[in-house]
Amino acid sequence: MGTRPLAISNLVRAVYILVMSPILAFSHSTITIIGQLYGSGKYLELKPALWKLIQFSIVFTLPFSLLMCFYPEGLMMIFTNDASLLKDGKPVMQIVSLALLCFATSLPLLSAVTGLVQTNKA
């Protein structure tokens, strides 16, 4: 595709990896918490705990997602000062901001399946 699209892709990927940290942390916490509840036989607490973990994941991710959607240059300027890269990366960042919220929900759900030792279904 060329060096310019690759530079934009690398820039967006760097920002995306940075803002995915809370989601990954809640995802790994979900495995531990759901596994503990399941292992101790507290089956009625599984759904409320999972729902709370998903809510926390969304709450911690929402500010980053809004920032990526409405002011993506602010996050991209951490990695570059090139004005043309910032301009061209803006639409990509806005799309990625929506995907971030999807991941904030789906990764804890997938991790809950893993925490239930049902990895063949995950």
C-alpha positions as MATLAB code, in Angstrom:
seq = 'MGTRPLAISNLVRAVYILVMSPILAFSHSTITIIGQLYGSGKYLELKPALWKLIQFSIVFTLPFSLLMCFYPEGLMMIFTNDASLLKDGKPVMQIVSLALLCFATSLPLLSAVTGLVQTNKA';
ca = [
       0.000    0.000    0.000;
       2.927    2.339    0.499;
       4.820    4.012    3.286;
       2.197    6.664    4.088;
      -0.716    4.267    4.722;
       1.671    2.089    6.719;
       2.706    5.079    8.842;
      -0.947    5.947    9.533;
      -1.707    2.328   10.375;
       1.229    2.114   12.789;
       0.210    5.372   14.442;
      -3.379    4.250   14.961;
      -2.210    0.853   16.191;
       0.091    2.458   18.752;
      -2.749    4.581   20.137;
      -5.142    1.631   20.050;
      -2.770   -0.578   22.028;
      -2.332    2.180   24.585;
      -6.047    2.699   25.163;
      -6.819   -1.021   25.203;
      -4.863   -1.481   28.439;
      -7.895   -1.050   30.735;
      -9.940   -3.479   28.643;
      -7.215   -6.104   28.771;
      -6.818   -5.604   32.518;
     -10.541   -6.102   33.139;
     -10.533   -9.065   30.779;
      -7.792  -10.826   32.724;
      -9.470   -9.903   36.012;
     -12.684  -11.444   34.694;
     -10.950  -14.790   34.189;
      -9.731  -14.760   37.779;
     -12.946  -13.559   39.425;
     -15.285  -15.793   37.434;
     -12.968  -18.759   37.980;
     -12.908  -18.105   41.733;
     -16.693  -17.815   41.965;
     -17.230  -20.905   39.834;
     -14.657  -22.913   41.739;
     -16.181  -21.993   45.098;
     -19.672  -22.962   43.938;
     -21.134  -19.442   44.004;
     -23.037  -19.883   40.765;
     -25.677  -17.252   41.511;
     -22.974  -14.589   41.801;
     -21.509  -15.266   38.344;
     -23.865  -13.094   36.280;
     -23.863  -10.083   38.645;
     -20.075  -10.197   38.904;
     -19.690  -10.448   35.124;
     -22.122   -7.589   34.559;
     -20.214   -5.415   37.063;
     -16.897   -6.205   35.361;
     -18.358   -5.273   31.974;
     -19.691   -2.027   33.423;
     -16.292   -1.179   34.886;
     -14.640   -1.984   31.576;
     -17.013    0.333   29.710;
     -16.701    3.126   32.291;
     -12.907    3.073   32.146;
     -12.879    2.799   28.344;
     -15.541    5.397   27.547;
     -13.337    8.474   28.162;
     -10.658    7.103   25.841;
     -13.265    6.231   23.232;
     -14.783    9.715   23.371;
     -11.332   11.263   23.171;
     -10.494    9.081   20.169;
     -13.753   10.032   18.474;
     -13.856   13.784   19.086;
     -10.198   14.729   19.586;
      -8.057   11.972   18.069;
      -5.173   14.344   17.393;
      -4.567   14.653   21.129;
      -3.801   10.959   21.470;
      -1.921   10.679   18.200;
       0.338   13.603   19.167;
       1.830   11.354   21.844;
       3.510    9.435   19.027;
       4.036   12.008   16.241;
       4.007   15.724   15.455;
       3.474   15.279   11.709;
       0.350   17.351   10.957;
      -0.497   15.445    7.779;
      -0.362   12.083    9.591;
      -2.599   13.493   12.324;
      -5.089   14.736    9.721;
      -5.136   11.485    7.754;
      -5.343    9.312   10.874;
      -8.377   11.130   12.284;
     -11.110    9.201   10.386;
      -9.463    5.892   11.208;
      -9.300    6.794   14.888;
     -12.999    7.675   14.902;
     -13.896    4.243   13.562;
     -11.557    2.550   16.023;
     -13.210    4.443   18.887;
     -16.435    2.522   18.221;
     -14.589   -0.778   18.058;
     -13.041    0.016   21.432;
     -16.466    0.052   23.091;
     -17.339   -3.249   21.432;
     -14.158   -4.763   22.840;
     -14.959   -3.370   26.298;
     -18.008   -5.637   26.302;
     -16.889   -8.630   24.277;
     -13.483   -9.336   25.835;
     -14.824   -9.716   29.397;
     -17.578  -11.979   28.032;
     -15.026  -14.152   26.260;
     -12.863  -14.160   29.364;
     -15.821  -15.310   31.458;
     -16.112  -18.378   29.261;
     -12.411  -19.008   29.773;
     -12.807  -18.514   33.537;
     -15.514  -21.184   33.534;
     -12.914  -23.597   32.085;
     -14.936  -23.844   28.863;
     -12.090  -22.895   26.568;
     -13.258  -25.310   23.884;
     -16.427  -23.155   23.580;
     -14.565  -19.840   23.698;
];
